[in-house]
Amino acid sequence: MDDNLIEKPEKEYGAFQWFVFVILIPLMFAVTISLVILIVAGVNVFDTAKDFGKKIPYVSTLLKDETKPEDQIQLLEDNVVDLQATNEENQKTIESLNNKVRKRDDQITQLNEEISELKRKLMDNNVEAEKANVKLNEIAKMYEGMSAKKAAEIIPQLSDDEAIMILSRISNSSVSAILEKMDAKAAAKYTGLLSKQNNQN
């Protein structure tokens, strides 16, 4: 038998080749013809496709909106205006805070001056109290130096505070001698006042 006469079986096409030749190539041809016809007819296919794509979810995020330079300038100017307004607000806030700080500083200065004045007065009072104490000690020595009878006559003539201040500064023996020379009522009064003062101290 002649080999040339042997019939070869027909070659079978795969699924992918069938898809390319039967569906893909005719579809691409049809789309190309349609685009050419629409462009010749004056339709802006790409803008229409972009507008349509913006309405489709997920596709709209992929399509970037190209803005004109004039629009970009306007956006930048709006941003500058917003930033200036924010800056002015911040400046006002800073000024307000600075005013509060100045007021606090003034209050602190005033309080420090008041504290200094009180310290000065306290020192003056301490000096005066020291002077009064020295004077009382001198008076007490004078009473301690005089006779008990004479002191017993003078002390009831003084105010109770003055009398107790003098009696509390002289020795116990002198106080006993003076109280012996007083009448019983006056002696009892000064004894009670001295006892009360000793309990307070």
C-alpha positions, 0 to 999 in steps of 0.5 A: 500500500502507498503511504500517501494514500493512507488517510490522516485523521482530521486534527482536532482543535483544543477548547482554547483555540476554538474560543480564540477563533470562534469568539474572541477574534470576531468579538474584537473585530466587531468592537473595532468596527463599532468604535470606528463607526461611533468616532466617525459619527462624532461620538466621544467614546472614551468620555462616554465610557469614562462617565459610564465607568464612574457609575459602576462600583469598584470601577469608579475608584480606578478611574481618576478624575483629571482636573484642569489646571484652572481647577487645580489653581482654584483648589490651591487658592481655596486651600490657602484661604482655609489655611489662612483662616485656621492660622488666624484662629490659632493666632487668636487662641495664642493671644488669648492664652498669652493674656491669661498667662499675663493675668496669672503673672500679675496675680502672682506678683501681687500675691508676692507683694502682699506676702512681703508686706505681711512678713514686714508687718510681722517683723515689725510686730515682733520687734514691737512685741519684743520692745513691750516684753523688755519694758514689762520685764523692767516694770516687773523688776521695779515692782519686785524691788519695791516693798510688798505692801506698796506693790499690794496697794498699786497692783489692784489699781491696774487692769487685770491684764496689766496686773497679771503680766507684772505678777507673772514676771516676778519671782514666786516669793515676791508674788506670795509676799504681795498677795499676803499684803492684799485683802482676801478678795483681791488676793483670791482674784489674782491667784485665780488669774495667775492659775488660769494663765499658767494652765493656758501656758 
